Amino acid sequence: MKNCLVVDDSRVMRKVACRLFEDLNFQTVEAEDAAEAFEVCLQQMPDVILLDCTLPSMSCVEFLQKLRRQDRGMWPVILFATTDNDVSHIAEAVGSGANDFIQRPFDLDLLKAKLMEVGLL
């Protein structure tokens, strides 16, 4: 079974995202900020990371750059979750190591389509 790390400072958003991933047969782990997410990754690198675009403690771009420099840091597929459709913001995340982005709010069908695009389903 594949595993997913859901990184979001909103508990509600983490729970909703985890439920969607679990409906797609992923095991899930949660982190409320980028620093906690980085520590989770050092313990066990997930198959996929759903990364909120605005996080406390460290920006998502800093997290992406730091993670991608680690051993096995290129392993996880990282989906950058955003409500903002500013192309430069999305391009910065992708340029820093995100594999793709997903526009919020998203549902099970959109998440499934994104995961199929990146080869996880």
Secondary structure, 3 states (H helix, E strand, C coil): CCEEEEECCCHHHHHHHHHHHHHCCCEEEEECCHHHHHHHHHHCCCCEEEEECCCCCCCHHHHHHHHHCCCCCCCCEEEEEECCCCHHHHHHHHHCCCCEEEECCCCHHHHHHHHHHCCCC
